[in-house]
Every structure is written in structure tokens, then in C-alpha cells.
Amino acid sequence: MFLINGREQNLLAASDRATQFGDGCFTTARIIDGEICLFAAHLARLQDACQKLLIPFEQWPELQDEMKILAQGHARGVLKVIISRGSGG
């Protein structure tokens, strides 16, 4: 399943700066028994990266909720989060 801007989708705009220039940050978290391992550390790393890259991301509560929901019900798995600067010049 893919969530793009909080909605289940399968397509990302070709103009998105993450696909064009790698302009963004990501984390890949392990899921065990429906829980995200080192959850706080993953969030802190994303927040630090956004701050350093000057990416104006402010939807942290929503992202945390979505990550927890996506992890639920999975005995083992991987959750990847990518924060992009978005589309534009």
C-alpha cells in the first residue's frame, strides 16, 4: 500500500522533486508484531533532515498516525517513509 499526501495512491507526479533530483529525505523502519522499531528515532531523523534541508514539512502528527496505522496487523515488515519537497522548479 502507498499513501501519498495521506491518501492511498499508486502514482507520484513525474515533476516531484524527489523523483527528479532526490530532493527529500527518507527512513526505512522495521515492523515487528505491529509495532515500529525505534519509532521515535525514525521520526527524529526525519525531522532533523527536513530542518537541515529546509523542507517545510509540518504534518508530523498525521504522519505518526499514518505510520502506526500502516504497521498494525503486520507480524513482520518494513515501512518506508519519504518526505519530498514536492513538485516545482
Residue, then its C-alpha position, 0 to 999 in steps of 0.5 A: m500500500f502507498l499513501i501519498n499526501g495521506r491518501e492511498q495512491n499508486l502514482l507520484a507526479a513525474s515533476d516531484r522533486a524527489t523523483q527528479f533530483g532526490d530532493g527529500c529525505f527518507t527512513t526505512a523502519r522495521i515492523i515487528d508484531g505491529e509495532i515500529c522499531l525505534f519509532a521515535a528515532h525514525l521520526a527524529r531523523l526525519q525531522d532533523a533532515c527536513q530542518k537541515l534541508l529546509i523542507p517545510f514539512e509540518q504534518w508530523p502528527e498525521l504522519q505518526d498516525e499514518m505510520k502506526i496505522l500502516a504497521q498494525g496487523h503486520a507480524r513482520g515488515v518494513l515501512k518506508v517513509i519519504i518526505s519530498r519537497g514536492s513538485g516545482g522548479 
